[in-house]
């Protein structure tokens, strides 16, 4: 009997993590990537990427590396997009993943068939696999807001933004205050004639460095306190470090700390304090050269950049997934409850770095497939969990927004995955086994 072969679609961070796990477990797989190299959105040359030249990691290199593969010691605490791309390519070289990837090949359609999946590729080939893992990412389909009225300037999504040079000589409004929106607003503060940021709600801001070290290393290295203790402690610490942010014009958050993504950015606070940018509320309408806000104020603007997020989509297999608020509703963000051996990887919103989580998810998916290989045709206890387990992994986050409909809190997620490994008698990821004796140098 032929060994089952699986298809990994995409060679971004999650696709690479899974390819390493499959390689080390001895699972047969193929991998396709529509671009000419690995890296996904971190390759600014990849058509459709939302990457911009000033982008950095919002989590630190200490907490953000793949398991067993630390980022280079000479990287700064918060690496640039170019350094992250170099790191991803070094990862692929080090673990011998390049030779298994067909570049310049996308997927047109995935079709369920008895015992597997038939896949049609853009190069005209049609192949059949025992399973398909969709790892094509979340930030490819821009989500544009409806802005009533008539506007005399330019409106564009942040996916089109690349360089601060685009703001020179212009009056710029950034619509949306997620981490990317705040980054782009800082670029506008430095380069535009006038800069504004429109915020629908208030957010908690966390500086990138606290007490001389990356903020996320404090949380990762400190004691794991219950939320009812951790929240007021961290809130008090933030008040000491950042003060009352409403004095900078920022709206007061409508949720408690950790109930939504915090904004990891202290540069915006710097520019607000210096008057380089001004906070505005939600947009009511457009009126010729002006933007009118819900509080009745107006500003003359000639460029609106909509940092309003992305719609998650899996266009080649959308009909096989259940959707909730335009997010694929998957068990543990990976396992399709209705269609056997069709998986998603990386389709989640979380509060920490994705790469270590990707390794954990790749490990769990690999263990599931290894169990299938060990007991072909037999009952899989995990299949019952896929169908029936509805454990809340939000860690208490409950902001009413589409983005948080399937939110996963990192600590709650990892705690649950560890418990599942114990319950199923599966090993946890072995960081020493995932590492290599001599890694290749990263060339930025």
Buried (B, 14 or more C-beta within 10 A) or exposed (E): EEEBBBBBBBBBBBBBBBBBBBBBBEBEBBBBBBBEBBBBBBBBEBEEBBBBBBBBBBBBBBBBBBBBBBBBEEBEBBBBBBBBBBBBBBBBBBBEBBEBBBBEBBBEEBBBEEEBBBBBBEEEEEEEBBBBBBBBBBBBBBBBBEBEEEBEBEBBBBBEBBEBEBBEEBBBBBBBBBBBBBBBBBBBBBBBEBBBBBBBBBBBBBBBBBEEEBBBBBBBEEEEEEBEEBBEEBBEBBEEBBEEBEEBBBBEBEBBBBBBBBBBBBBBBBBBEEEBBBBBBBBBBBBEBBBBBEEEEBBEBBBBBBBBBBBBBBEBBEEBBEBEEBBBBBBBBBBBBEBBBBBBBBBBBBBBBBBBBBBBBBBBBBBBBBBBBEEEEEEBEBBEBBEEBEEEBBBEBEBEBBBBBBBBBBBBBBBBBEEBBEEBEBEEBEEEEBBEEEBEEBEB
